[in-house]
Amino acid sequence: MKNPEKLKRGNESRQMSIFFSHLEGFTSISESLGQAELTHLLNDYLAEMTDIILEEQGTVDKVEGDAIIAFWNAPLEVENHAEGSVRAAMRCQHRLTLIRPDYLEEYGKVLNMRIGINSGTAILGNMGSTRFDYTVPDDAVNLAARLGEANKVFGTHTILSESTFKQLGKKIFCRELARIRVVGRKEEVRIYEPLSDTGTGTEKEYRSFLRGLELFYAGNFKPAWEEFMKTAAKDGAARAYSLKCRDLDDSPPERWDGVWELAGK
């Protein structure tokens, strides 16, 4: 408002971290609630989540139904933007854990959120003619969205791309989750799951998973299955891998590169 001359069409390239979230099973939730109930539920949920994003210096780009698209390091520069995006995700998940019983009691619905985060160079700016939308129409957003959807495959709730993980250093402990290839992209993406910001205790808990992952990458599916089964009862990712290993062991691929091909968007 102070500098209206900046409101012009154009774009710029910038290093950013992009956050994409959505609710599990939102279609069925929306169909089973009345319009007034659904509006009230969404308003409350979205306010809780976007407040956290803003507190962590994120910019809320769009809210579409239950989905939230946000980014860090634009329009204002944000130091450690990858860390800010991941901390926002962890805080959002923690907050939802606390308020989930209230939603269940009031609406009879269990809310679970899936989040995908990706960092990299993105193009952003004012898009439009007489009306502008300051946004990021870029492949980086698409990948963040695909990673959010990938949580369904791995039984997780938050997934980071390797580019985001590499910028975290040792500030937030993450486990390597997979090497995947999403629909529409030829390159594989190594992905991670943030677990805690405390480190060693969580690392010990997931050593068995990491051993299974190494065996999976090497194509040793039966030993990998045995390793994943040790924690499958309490770990959604290990459970997903145990099923995948069983299928691959029954029908071994002709060529194996350790990459989990995701079939859908």
Disulfide bonds with the S-S distance in Angstrom:
none
